[in-house]
Amino acid sequence: MFKITGNWEENTITWNNQPDYHPLPESMGPVVMGDVTWLSWDISALLQGWVDGSIGNHGIVLESSDTISFSEVFFRSSDNLDNPGQRPKLEITYYIP
């Protein structure tokens, strides 16, 4: 998972005009073909930067490693009408110091 470094609009983004993203991943984790499960990544440092304003919030991008192609893995869309309970979501757990 990489932080996006440029602006983009949901209704106009295409493969050809996708924004740049940072070359170093914010978080990594295994994605197994055939698994039907929720996945999670720890992006605490990125989220803290968004909150305190030290990092611009342009979103994140999932990018595959050399070992697996995301063309072989499927993620549900936020537009999933068949089963809204399977739409992706962002869960944030925080603690007040």
C-alpha positions in Angstrom: 0.0 0.0 0.0 1.5 3.3 -1.1 0.5 6.9 -0.4 -0.7 8.9 -3.4 1.2 12.1 -3.9 -1.0 13.9 -6.4 -4.5 15.2 -6.7 -7.2 13.1 -8.5 -11.0 13.0 -8.8 -13.0 9.9 -8.5 -15.3 10.7 -11.4 -12.5 11.5 -13.9 -9.6 9.2 -13.0 -8.5 6.7 -15.5 -5.5 4.4 -16.0 -3.9 7.0 -18.2 -4.2 10.0 -15.8 -3.6 8.2 -12.5 -1.7 10.3 -9.9 1.9 9.5 -8.8 2.5 7.6 -5.6 5.4 7.4 -3.2 7.9 4.6 -4.3 8.3 3.2 -0.7 5.3 1.3 0.7 3.5 2.6 3.8 2.5 -1.0 4.7 2.9 -4.5 3.2 1.1 -7.7 3.8 0.3 -11.0 2.1 -2.6 -11.3 -0.4 -3.4 -14.9 -1.1 -5.2 -15.9 -4.3 -8.5 -17.6 -3.6 -8.8 -16.3 0.0 -12.2 -14.8 0.7 -11.5 -12.6 3.7 -11.0 -9.1 4.9 -7.5 -7.7 4.6 -5.9 -5.0 6.7 -2.8 -2.9 6.6 -1.3 -0.7 9.3 -1.0 2.9 8.1 -0.8 4.5 11.5 2.1 6.8 10.6 0.4 8.0 7.4 -2.9 8.6 9.2 -1.1 10.6 11.9 0.5 12.7 9.1 -3.0 13.3 7.6 -4.4 14.3 11.0 -1.6 16.7 12.0 -1.3 18.1 8.4 2.3 17.1 7.8 1.3 14.8 4.9 -1.2 15.7 2.2 -4.2 13.4 2.2 -4.5 12.2 -1.4 -5.4 8.6 -0.5 -3.7 5.3 -0.9 -3.1 2.9 -3.8 -2.8 -0.9 -3.6 0.1 -2.1 -5.8 1.2 -5.7 -6.2 4.6 -7.0 -5.5 6.6 -9.1 -8.0 5.2 -12.3 -6.5 1.5 -11.8 -7.3 -0.4 -9.9 -9.8 -3.5 -8.1 -8.7 -5.0 -9.1 -12.0 -5.4 -12.5 -10.3 -6.9 -11.0 -7.1 -10.3 -9.3 -6.8 -11.4 -6.6 -4.4 -15.0 -5.4 -4.0 -15.8 -1.9 -5.1 -17.5 0.8 -3.0 -20.2 0.5 -5.7 -20.9 -3.2 -4.9 -24.7 -3.4 -5.2 -24.9 -7.2 -4.8 -23.7 -7.2 -1.2 -23.1 -3.8 0.5 -21.6 -5.6 3.5 -18.6 -6.5 1.4 -17.8 -3.0 0.3 -14.3 -1.8 1.4 -14.1 0.2 4.5 -11.6 2.2 6.5 -11.5 1.4 10.2 -9.5 3.6 12.5 -8.6 2.6 16.0 -7.2 5.5 18.1 -6.4 6.3 21.7 -6.6 9.6 23.4 -3.4 10.3 25.3 
